[in-house]
Amino acid sequence: MIAPLLDPRLLALAQELPPAPCTAIEDAVTQAAGVVLALQRDDLLHPIISGNKWYKLKYFLAAARANSCHTLVSMGGAYSNHLHALAYCGHKLGWATRAFVRGQRIVAVHTEGLQGRRGNPNFSPTAAQLSASMDFML
Protein backbone atom coordinates (compact mmCIF):
# COMPACT_ATOMS: atom_id res chain seq x y z
CA MET A 1 0.00 0.00 0.00
CA ILE A 2 1.26 3.49 -0.85
CA ALA A 3 1.63 5.76 2.19
CA PRO A 4 -1.31 8.21 1.97
CA LEU A 5 0.77 11.38 1.69
CA LEU A 6 2.93 9.71 -0.97
CA ASP A 7 -0.04 8.91 -3.21
CA PRO A 8 0.85 10.10 -6.76
CA ARG A 9 -2.28 12.24 -7.13
CA LEU A 10 -1.78 13.91 -3.76
CA LEU A 11 1.87 14.53 -4.59
CA ALA A 12 0.90 16.11 -7.91
CA LEU A 13 -1.61 18.34 -6.14
CA ALA A 14 0.97 19.27 -3.50
CA GLN A 15 3.42 20.25 -6.25
CA GLU A 16 0.91 22.88 -7.44
CA LEU A 17 1.33 24.51 -4.05
CA PRO A 18 4.83 25.93 -3.68
CA PRO A 19 5.93 27.19 -0.27
CA ALA A 20 4.05 30.32 0.69
CA PRO A 21 6.13 33.44 0.10
CA CYS A 22 7.25 35.64 2.96
CA THR A 23 6.94 39.41 2.97
CA ALA A 24 9.35 41.51 5.01
CA ILE A 25 7.77 44.12 7.25
CA GLU A 26 10.04 47.10 7.67
CA ASP A 27 9.24 49.99 9.96
CA ALA A 28 11.09 52.28 12.34
CA VAL A 29 10.19 50.31 15.47
CA THR A 30 11.44 46.95 14.24
CA GLN A 31 14.55 48.48 12.70
CA ALA A 32 15.38 50.36 15.93
CA ALA A 33 15.00 47.14 17.90
CA GLY A 34 17.09 45.20 15.41
CA VAL A 35 14.20 42.86 14.71
CA VAL A 36 13.60 41.24 11.34
CA LEU A 37 9.88 40.69 10.90
CA ALA A 38 8.38 38.70 8.04
CA LEU A 39 4.88 37.41 7.36
CA GLN A 40 4.21 34.10 5.69
CA ARG A 41 1.65 34.91 2.96
CA ASP A 42 -0.58 31.83 2.91
CA ASP A 43 -3.13 33.91 0.98
CA LEU A 44 -0.72 33.75 -1.98
CA LEU A 45 -0.22 29.97 -1.79
CA HIS A 46 -2.64 29.11 -4.61
CA PRO A 47 -5.46 30.97 -6.39
CA ILE A 48 -8.08 28.41 -5.24
CA ILE A 49 -6.59 26.59 -2.25
CA SER A 50 -5.56 29.76 -0.48
CA GLY A 51 -4.94 30.57 3.14
CA ASN A 52 -4.59 27.65 5.46
CA LYS A 53 -7.01 25.44 3.50
CA TRP A 54 -4.28 23.15 2.16
CA TYR A 55 -2.69 22.69 5.57
CA LYS A 56 -6.04 21.49 6.93
CA LEU A 57 -7.23 19.52 3.90
CA LYS A 58 -4.12 17.51 3.02
CA TYR A 59 -4.45 15.15 6.01
CA PHE A 60 -8.16 14.56 5.41
CA LEU A 61 -7.45 13.93 1.73
CA ALA A 62 -4.69 11.48 2.64
CA ALA A 63 -7.02 9.67 5.06
CA ALA A 64 -9.74 9.53 2.40
CA ARG A 65 -7.27 8.07 -0.10
CA ALA A 66 -6.03 5.52 2.46
CA ASN A 67 -9.63 4.42 3.09
CA SER A 68 -10.47 4.12 -0.63
CA CYS A 69 -13.07 6.89 -0.47
CA HIS A 70 -14.55 8.13 -3.74
CA THR A 71 -16.68 11.09 -2.58
CA LEU A 72 -15.78 14.10 -0.43
CA VAL A 73 -18.58 15.60 1.67
CA SER A 74 -18.39 18.76 3.74
CA MET A 75 -20.43 21.74 4.82
CA GLY A 76 -19.84 25.47 4.87
CA GLY A 77 -21.49 28.81 4.41
CA ALA A 78 -22.57 30.39 1.17
CA TYR A 79 -19.50 31.58 -0.79
CA SER A 80 -17.33 29.28 1.37
CA ASN A 81 -13.65 29.25 0.45
CA HIS A 82 -13.41 25.86 2.16
CA LEU A 83 -16.06 24.32 -0.09
CA HIS A 84 -14.45 25.85 -3.16
CA ALA A 85 -11.03 24.46 -2.19
CA LEU A 86 -12.49 21.04 -1.38
CA ALA A 87 -14.29 20.87 -4.74
CA TYR A 88 -11.04 21.77 -6.52
CA CYS A 89 -9.12 19.08 -4.62
CA GLY A 90 -11.83 16.55 -5.42
CA HIS A 91 -11.63 17.45 -9.09
CA LYS A 92 -7.85 17.14 -9.16
CA LEU A 93 -7.98 13.80 -7.31
CA GLY A 94 -10.80 12.36 -9.41
CA TRP A 95 -13.36 12.25 -6.59
CA ALA A 96 -16.95 13.41 -6.51
CA THR A 97 -17.75 16.19 -4.06
CA ARG A 98 -20.95 17.05 -2.20
CA ALA A 99 -21.52 20.23 -0.22
CA PHE A 100 -24.09 21.15 2.38
CA VAL A 101 -24.38 24.93 2.40
CA ARG A 102 -25.51 26.56 5.63
CA GLY A 103 -27.91 29.46 5.56
CA GLN A 104 -31.52 30.38 5.29
CA ARG A 105 -33.49 29.47 2.23
CA ILE A 106 -34.54 32.58 0.34
CA VAL A 107 -37.93 32.19 -1.30
CA ALA A 108 -38.58 35.74 -2.52
CA VAL A 109 -37.33 39.20 -1.71
CA HIS A 110 -39.14 42.51 -1.87
CA THR A 111 -36.49 45.12 -2.53
CA GLU A 112 -38.55 48.12 -1.42
CA GLY A 113 -36.48 49.95 1.16
CA LEU A 114 -33.29 48.16 0.15
CA GLN A 115 -32.75 50.15 -3.00
CA GLY A 116 -35.90 52.25 -3.17
CA ARG A 117 -37.36 50.44 -6.18
CA ARG A 118 -39.75 47.63 -5.44
CA GLY A 119 -39.19 44.48 -7.48
CA ASN A 120 -36.14 45.61 -9.47
CA PRO A 121 -35.16 42.42 -11.39
CA ASN A 122 -31.57 43.62 -11.74
CA PHE A 123 -31.08 44.06 -8.01
CA SER A 124 -29.45 41.22 -6.07
CA PRO A 125 -29.33 42.08 -2.37
CA THR A 126 -26.24 41.16 -0.38
CA ALA A 127 -26.35 38.76 2.56
CA ALA A 128 -25.97 41.71 4.94
CA GLN A 129 -28.92 43.50 3.34
CA LEU A 130 -31.02 40.35 3.55
CA SER A 131 -30.14 39.83 7.20
CA ALA A 132 -31.00 43.44 8.01
CA SER A 133 -34.32 43.24 6.19
CA MET A 134 -35.84 39.96 7.29
CA ASP A 135 -39.27 41.64 7.45
CA PHE A 136 -39.12 41.89 3.65
CA MET A 137 -38.93 38.13 3.32
CA LEU A 138 -42.10 36.34 2.18
C-alpha positions as CSV (number, residue, x, y, z in Angstrom):
1,M,0.0,0.0,0.0
2,I,1.3,3.5,-0.9
3,A,1.6,5.8,2.2
4,P,-1.3,8.2,2.0
5,L,0.8,11.4,1.7
6,L,2.9,9.7,-1.0
7,D,0.0,8.9,-3.2
8,P,0.9,10.1,-6.8
9,R,-2.3,12.2,-7.1
10,L,-1.8,13.9,-3.8
11,L,1.9,14.5,-4.6
12,A,0.9,16.1,-7.9
13,L,-1.6,18.3,-6.1
14,A,1.0,19.3,-3.5
15,Q,3.4,20.3,-6.2
16,E,0.9,22.9,-7.4
17,L,1.3,24.5,-4.0
18,P,4.8,25.9,-3.7
19,P,5.9,27.2,-0.3
20,A,4.0,30.3,0.7
21,P,6.1,33.4,0.1
22,C,7.3,35.6,3.0
23,T,6.9,39.4,3.0
24,A,9.4,41.5,5.0
25,I,7.8,44.1,7.3
26,E,10.0,47.1,7.7
27,D,9.2,50.0,10.0
28,A,11.1,52.3,12.3
29,V,10.2,50.3,15.5
30,T,11.4,46.9,14.2
31,Q,14.5,48.5,12.7
32,A,15.4,50.4,15.9
33,A,15.0,47.1,17.9
34,G,17.1,45.2,15.4
35,V,14.2,42.9,14.7
36,V,13.6,41.2,11.3
37,L,9.9,40.7,10.9
38,A,8.4,38.7,8.0
39,L,4.9,37.4,7.4
40,Q,4.2,34.1,5.7
41,R,1.6,34.9,3.0
42,D,-0.6,31.8,2.9
43,D,-3.1,33.9,1.0
44,L,-0.7,33.8,-2.0
45,L,-0.2,30.0,-1.8
46,H,-2.6,29.1,-4.6
47,P,-5.5,31.0,-6.4
48,I,-8.1,28.4,-5.2
49,I,-6.6,26.6,-2.3
50,S,-5.6,29.8,-0.5
51,G,-4.9,30.6,3.1
52,N,-4.6,27.6,5.5
53,K,-7.0,25.4,3.5
54,W,-4.3,23.2,2.2
55,Y,-2.7,22.7,5.6
56,K,-6.0,21.5,6.9
57,L,-7.2,19.5,3.9
58,K,-4.1,17.5,3.0
59,Y,-4.5,15.1,6.0
60,F,-8.2,14.6,5.4
61,L,-7.5,13.9,1.7
62,A,-4.7,11.5,2.6
63,A,-7.0,9.7,5.1
64,A,-9.7,9.5,2.4
65,R,-7.3,8.1,-0.1
66,A,-6.0,5.5,2.5
67,N,-9.6,4.4,3.1
68,S,-10.5,4.1,-0.6
69,C,-13.1,6.9,-0.5
70,H,-14.5,8.1,-3.7
71,T,-16.7,11.1,-2.6
72,L,-15.8,14.1,-0.4
73,V,-18.6,15.6,1.7
74,S,-18.4,18.8,3.7
75,M,-20.4,21.7,4.8
76,G,-19.8,25.5,4.9
77,G,-21.5,28.8,4.4
78,A,-22.6,30.4,1.2
79,Y,-19.5,31.6,-0.8
80,S,-17.3,29.3,1.4
81,N,-13.6,29.2,0.5
82,H,-13.4,25.9,2.2
83,L,-16.1,24.3,-0.1
84,H,-14.4,25.9,-3.2
85,A,-11.0,24.5,-2.2
86,L,-12.5,21.0,-1.4
87,A,-14.3,20.9,-4.7
88,Y,-11.0,21.8,-6.5
89,C,-9.1,19.1,-4.6
90,G,-11.8,16.5,-5.4
91,H,-11.6,17.5,-9.1
92,K,-7.9,17.1,-9.2
93,L,-8.0,13.8,-7.3
94,G,-10.8,12.4,-9.4
95,W,-13.4,12.3,-6.6
96,A,-16.9,13.4,-6.5
97,T,-17.8,16.2,-4.1
98,R,-20.9,17.1,-2.2
99,A,-21.5,20.2,-0.2
100,F,-24.1,21.1,2.4
101,V,-24.4,24.9,2.4
102,R,-25.5,26.6,5.6
103,G,-27.9,29.5,5.6
104,Q,-31.5,30.4,5.3
105,R,-33.5,29.5,2.2
106,I,-34.5,32.6,0.3
107,V,-37.9,32.2,-1.3
108,A,-38.6,35.7,-2.5
109,V,-37.3,39.2,-1.7
110,H,-39.1,42.5,-1.9
111,T,-36.5,45.1,-2.5
112,E,-38.5,48.1,-1.4
113,G,-36.5,49.9,1.2
114,L,-33.3,48.2,0.1
115,Q,-32.8,50.2,-3.0
116,G,-35.9,52.2,-3.2
117,R,-37.4,50.4,-6.2
118,R,-39.8,47.6,-5.4
119,G,-39.2,44.5,-7.5
120,N,-36.1,45.6,-9.5
121,P,-35.2,42.4,-11.4
122,N,-31.6,43.6,-11.7
123,F,-31.1,44.1,-8.0
124,S,-29.5,41.2,-6.1
125,P,-29.3,42.1,-2.4
126,T,-26.2,41.2,-0.4
127,A,-26.4,38.8,2.6
128,A,-26.0,41.7,4.9
129,Q,-28.9,43.5,3.3
130,L,-31.0,40.4,3.5
131,S,-30.1,39.8,7.2
132,A,-31.0,43.4,8.0
133,S,-34.3,43.2,6.2
134,M,-35.8,40.0,7.3
135,D,-39.3,41.6,7.5
136,F,-39.1,41.9,3.6
137,M,-38.9,38.1,3.3
138,L,-42.1,36.3,2.2
